[in-house]
Amino acid sequence: MPQFTVDEDLAALVEKLAKPKPFENLSFNAALRRVLQQHIKAKKADPDLDQLLAESMALARKGSKKAPSPSPQQWAASVPELKAKKGLGTWQAICDVLKIETAGDSARRKLRNWVKANRPGWPAVPELSGD
């Protein structure tokens, strides 16, 4: 039996559309079943349901975009001393090769600070807007 993860906004939408009675405790499955049965019984398009679904889909598309993560492989390939080394697929792997302690912090951020202090001739480590 396949299992699906459900986003909180979708669960809230299903709960809202199921219109549980006060103090009625519905599982997600029961609420979704109720919504689908109501929609099927209506036989015609329900403008409220269509509007809520459209809003939910718009929020899902709008909220899921985030900045792409910089590529550690591209950065390592631009550094002559690291170019020939294999297995530098993560910022942590690069820090491990250079023996940089991250101590639970962002490996990319630690590497960026280390490069500024110890290898100013190397290309700058990419930054993100939250850095």
VEXKOLVO-861252 format. One record per residue (C-alpha): x, y, z; residue in three letters. Coordinates in pm, 1 decimal. Example, Ala and Ser with C-alpha at 12.3 -4.5 7.8 and 13.67 -1.06 7.14 Angstrom:
<atom x="1230.0" y="-450.0" z="780.0" residu="ala"/>
<atom x="1367.0" y="-106.0" z="714.0" residu="ser"/>
***
This chain:
<atom x="0.0" y="0.0" z="0.0" residu="met"/>
<atom x="159.4" y="332.4" z="-96.6" residu="pro"/>
<atom x="206.5" y="594.3" z="170.1" residu="gln"/>
<atom x="204.2" y="966.4" z="104.7" residu="phe"/>
<atom x="337.1" y="1260.8" z="299.1" residu="thr"/>
<atom x="84.8" y="1542.1" z="329.8" residu="val"/>
<atom x="176.6" y="1908.6" z="367.4" residu="asp"/>
<atom x="18.9" y="2099.0" z="655.4" residu="glu"/>
<atom x="-161.9" y="2341.6" z="425.5" residu="asp"/>
<atom x="-325.2" y="2055.6" z="235.6" residu="leu"/>
<atom x="-431.9" y="1885.2" z="560.1" residu="ala"/>
<atom x="-582.0" y="2213.7" z="679.8" residu="ala"/>
<atom x="-766.8" y="2255.0" z="349.4" residu="leu"/>
<atom x="-912.6" y="1903.0" z="373.2" residu="val"/>
<atom x="-1014.9" y="1965.9" z="733.9" residu="glu"/>
<atom x="-1183.4" y="2294.1" z="634.7" residu="lys"/>
<atom x="-1368.6" y="2134.1" z="344.7" residu="leu"/>
<atom x="-1480.9" y="1834.1" z="553.5" residu="ala"/>
<atom x="-1657.4" y="2076.0" z="792.5" residu="lys"/>
<atom x="-1635.1" y="1857.8" z="1103.0" residu="pro"/>
<atom x="-1901.4" y="1903.6" z="1365.6" residu="lys"/>
<atom x="-1790.7" y="2075.6" z="1685.1" residu="pro"/>
<atom x="-1561.7" y="1842.2" z="1878.9" residu="phe"/>
<atom x="-1573.7" y="1583.7" z="1597.6" residu="glu"/>
<atom x="-1235.2" y="1419.7" z="1569.8" residu="asn"/>
<atom x="-1174.9" y="1308.1" z="1210.5" residu="leu"/>
<atom x="-863.6" y="1136.1" z="1084.2" residu="ser"/>
<atom x="-713.0" y="1281.9" z="769.3" residu="phe"/>
<atom x="-832.5" y="977.8" z="573.1" residu="asn"/>
<atom x="-1190.4" y="1016.0" z="696.8" residu="ala"/>
<atom x="-1189.7" y="1389.4" z="622.7" residu="ala"/>
<atom x="-1050.5" y="1337.6" z="272.1" residu="leu"/>
<atom x="-1303.7" y="1062.0" z="206.1" residu="arg"/>
<atom x="-1584.8" y="1294.5" z="318.7" residu="arg"/>
<atom x="-1461.4" y="1578.1" z="94.1" residu="val"/>
<atom x="-1436.1" y="1351.3" z="-209.0" residu="leu"/>
<atom x="-1780.3" y="1200.8" z="-145.9" residu="gln"/>
<atom x="-1933.8" y="1547.6" z="-112.4" residu="gln"/>
<atom x="-1766.0" y="1660.8" z="-433.7" residu="his"/>
<atom x="-1876.4" y="1351.2" z="-624.4" residu="ile"/>
<atom x="-2235.3" y="1379.0" z="-497.1" residu="lys"/>
<atom x="-2254.6" y="1739.0" z="-615.1" residu="ala"/>
<atom x="-2204.1" y="1617.0" z="-976.0" residu="lys"/>
<atom x="-2154.8" y="1975.2" z="-1076.6" residu="lys"/>
<atom x="-1854.6" y="2190.9" z="-1008.8" residu="ala"/>
<atom x="-1859.2" y="2348.8" z="-665.2" residu="asp"/>
<atom x="-1728.4" y="2704.1" z="-706.2" residu="pro"/>
<atom x="-1623.6" y="2725.1" z="-340.5" residu="asp"/>
<atom x="-1426.2" y="2402.2" z="-364.7" residu="leu"/>
<atom x="-1270.9" y="2503.0" z="-694.7" residu="asp"/>
<atom x="-1171.5" y="2841.8" z="-547.4" residu="gln"/>
<atom x="-1018.1" y="2684.6" z="-234.6" residu="leu"/>
<atom x="-828.7" y="2430.8" z="-442.5" residu="leu"/>
<atom x="-701.5" y="2703.1" z="-677.0" residu="ala"/>
<atom x="-583.7" y="2912.8" z="-380.0" residu="glu"/>
<atom x="-415.5" y="2611.9" z="-221.7" residu="ser"/>
<atom x="-235.5" y="2524.9" z="-545.1" residu="met"/>
<atom x="-122.0" y="2885.5" z="-592.4" residu="ala"/>
<atom x="17.8" y="2894.7" z="-238.1" residu="leu"/>
<atom x="196.8" y="2564.5" z="-289.0" residu="ala"/>
<atom x="360.8" y="2685.0" z="-610.2" residu="arg"/>
<atom x="452.5" y="3025.7" z="-465.3" residu="lys"/>
<atom x="583.7" y="2903.8" z="-129.9" residu="gly"/>
<atom x="800.4" y="2618.9" z="-255.6" residu="ser"/>
<atom x="1053.4" y="2828.6" z="-445.6" residu="lys"/>
<atom x="1383.5" y="2886.8" z="-274.1" residu="lys"/>
<atom x="1724.9" y="2985.5" z="-393.6" residu="ala"/>
<atom x="1927.8" y="2701.5" z="-540.9" residu="pro"/>
<atom x="2218.0" y="2584.4" z="-329.3" residu="ser"/>
<atom x="2563.3" y="2666.8" z="-465.7" residu="pro"/>
<atom x="2746.5" y="2369.4" z="-614.8" residu="ser"/>
<atom x="3048.7" y="2250.2" z="-415.2" residu="pro"/>
<atom x="3175.2" y="2054.1" z="-717.9" residu="gln"/>
<atom x="3184.3" y="2365.5" z="-936.3" residu="gln"/>
<atom x="3367.8" y="2564.2" z="-671.3" residu="trp"/>
<atom x="3620.4" y="2283.1" z="-604.7" residu="ala"/>
<atom x="3682.8" y="2251.1" z="-980.6" residu="ala"/>
<atom x="3775.0" y="2620.4" z="-992.5" residu="ser"/>
<atom x="4048.0" y="2575.7" z="-727.5" residu="val"/>
<atom x="4368.7" y="2434.2" z="-881.5" residu="pro"/>
<atom x="4474.0" y="2258.8" z="-556.8" residu="glu"/>
<atom x="4136.0" y="2082.3" z="-525.5" residu="leu"/>
<atom x="4055.9" y="2023.2" z="-892.1" residu="lys"/>
<atom x="4224.8" y="1679.5" z="-907.3" residu="ala"/>
<atom x="4079.1" y="1549.4" z="-579.7" residu="lys"/>
<atom x="3787.4" y="1305.5" z="-595.5" residu="lys"/>
<atom x="3483.4" y="1294.3" z="-369.9" residu="gly"/>
<atom x="3433.5" y="1666.6" z="-315.7" residu="leu"/>
<atom x="3058.4" y="1654.0" z="-365.8" residu="gly"/>
<atom x="2966.1" y="1841.4" z="-47.5" residu="thr"/>
<atom x="3094.0" y="2144.0" z="139.6" residu="trp"/>
<atom x="3163.3" y="1915.2" z="436.0" residu="gln"/>
<atom x="3381.1" y="1688.6" z="217.7" residu="ala"/>
<atom x="3585.3" y="1990.8" z="109.5" residu="ile"/>
<atom x="3624.6" y="2099.5" z="473.1" residu="cys"/>
<atom x="3734.8" y="1747.0" z="566.3" residu="asp"/>
<atom x="4004.6" y="1746.0" z="295.7" residu="val"/>
<atom x="4129.2" y="2087.3" z="412.3" residu="leu"/>
<atom x="4102.3" y="1979.3" z="780.3" residu="lys"/>
<atom x="3860.5" y="2259.8" z="868.0" residu="ile"/>
<atom x="3657.2" y="2192.5" z="1183.7" residu="glu"/>
<atom x="3293.7" y="2285.0" z="1130.6" residu="thr"/>
<atom x="3172.1" y="2205.4" z="1484.3" residu="ala"/>
<atom x="2811.5" y="2176.0" z="1369.2" residu="gly"/>
<atom x="2812.9" y="2505.9" z="1180.8" residu="asp"/>
<atom x="2754.2" y="2539.5" z="806.9" residu="ser"/>
<atom x="3048.8" y="2383.1" z="626.6" residu="ala"/>
<atom x="3014.9" y="2630.4" z="338.7" residu="arg"/>
<atom x="3020.8" y="2926.4" z="577.3" residu="arg"/>
<atom x="3323.2" y="2789.2" z="766.9" residu="lys"/>
<atom x="3501.9" y="2724.6" z="437.6" residu="leu"/>
<atom x="3424.3" y="3076.5" z="315.4" residu="arg"/>
<atom x="3576.6" y="3229.7" z="630.3" residu="asn"/>
<atom x="3877.7" y="2995.8" z="611.6" residu="trp"/>
<atom x="3941.9" y="3085.7" z="244.9" residu="val"/>
<atom x="3923.9" y="3457.9" z="322.5" residu="lys"/>
<atom x="4175.8" y="3420.1" z="604.8" residu="ala"/>
<atom x="4410.0" y="3152.3" z="467.3" residu="asn"/>
<atom x="4382.5" y="3143.2" z="87.8" residu="arg"/>
<atom x="4285.5" y="3490.9" z="-37.3" residu="pro"/>
<atom x="4402.3" y="3398.0" z="-389.0" residu="gly"/>
<atom x="4140.8" y="3125.7" z="-422.0" residu="trp"/>
<atom x="3799.6" y="3198.1" z="-573.6" residu="pro"/>
<atom x="3544.2" y="3321.5" z="-321.4" residu="ala"/>
<atom x="3311.1" y="3060.0" z="-175.3" residu="val"/>
<atom x="2955.1" y="3135.2" z="-289.6" residu="pro"/>
<atom x="2727.5" y="3317.3" z="-46.4" residu="glu"/>
<atom x="2354.4" y="3290.6" z="5.1" residu="leu"/>
<atom x="2129.0" y="3581.2" z="94.9" residu="ser"/>
<atom x="2093.2" y="3459.5" z="456.7" residu="gly"/>
<atom x="2469.3" y="3441.6" z="523.7" residu="asp"/>
***
